[in-house]
């Protein structure tokens, strides 16, 4: 069990801009958290599936999310 409440500083969580409400991350906060979690998983043996056969829908989902987010930059 990992209590990520102990890792706010390492995650670079900014409560004034990374929360949707009092207890839920917004897009930017969840991006920070998933980046931190992804690094942890990678460092502990989880393979990167980007660009691999049978994972095309994951790549497409990332493309669509990035396209959507780019509208707000």
C-alpha positions as CSV (number, residue, x, y, z in Angstrom):
1,X,0.0,0.0,0.0
2,X,1.3,3.4,-0.9
3,X,-0.3,6.4,0.8
4,X,0.3,9.1,-1.9
5,X,-0.8,11.8,0.6
6,X,2.8,11.5,1.8
7,X,4.1,12.4,-1.7
8,X,2.5,15.8,-2.4
9,X,5.8,17.6,-2.7
10,X,7.4,14.9,-4.9
11,X,4.4,15.0,-7.2
12,X,4.5,18.8,-7.2
13,X,0.8,19.0,-6.2
14,X,-0.5,22.6,-6.0
15,X,-3.8,22.6,-4.2
16,X,-4.7,26.0,-5.5
17,X,-4.6,24.9,-9.1
18,X,-4.7,21.0,-9.2
19,X,-8.1,20.3,-7.6
20,X,-11.5,20.3,-9.1
21,X,-13.1,20.6,-5.7
22,X,-12.1,19.9,-2.1
23,X,-11.1,16.3,-2.7
24,X,-10.9,15.6,-6.5
25,X,-8.0,16.3,-8.9
26,X,-8.7,18.2,-12.0
27,X,-7.1,17.4,-15.4
28,X,-3.8,19.1,-14.5
29,X,-3.6,17.5,-11.0
30,X,-4.5,14.1,-12.4
31,X,-1.8,14.5,-15.1
32,X,0.8,15.2,-12.4
33,X,-0.3,12.2,-10.4
34,X,-0.5,9.8,-13.3
35,X,3.0,10.9,-14.4
36,X,4.3,10.2,-11.0
37,X,2.5,6.8,-10.8
38,X,3.7,5.9,-14.3
39,X,7.3,6.6,-13.4
40,X,6.9,4.4,-10.3
41,X,5.3,1.5,-12.4
42,X,8.1,1.8,-15.0
43,X,10.8,1.8,-12.4
44,X,9.2,-1.4,-10.8
45,X,9.0,-3.5,-14.0
46,X,5.8,-2.4,-15.7
47,X,6.4,-2.5,-19.5
48,X,5.6,0.5,-21.7
49,X,3.0,-0.5,-24.2
50,X,2.9,2.6,-26.3
51,X,3.2,1.8,-30.1
52,X,2.7,-2.0,-29.5
53,X,0.3,-4.2,-31.4
54,X,-3.0,-4.7,-29.6
55,X,-2.6,-1.4,-27.7
56,X,-3.5,0.9,-30.6
57,X,-6.7,2.1,-28.8
58,X,-4.5,3.4,-25.9
59,X,-2.4,5.4,-28.3
60,X,-5.6,6.7,-30.0
61,X,-7.0,7.7,-26.7
62,X,-3.9,9.7,-25.8
63,X,-4.0,11.4,-29.2
64,X,-7.6,12.4,-28.7
65,X,-7.0,13.7,-25.2
66,X,-4.0,15.8,-26.3
67,X,-6.1,17.2,-29.2
68,X,-8.8,18.2,-26.8
69,X,-6.3,19.8,-24.2
70,X,-4.6,21.7,-27.0
71,X,-7.8,23.6,-27.6
72,X,-7.4,25.3,-24.2
73,X,-3.7,26.3,-24.5
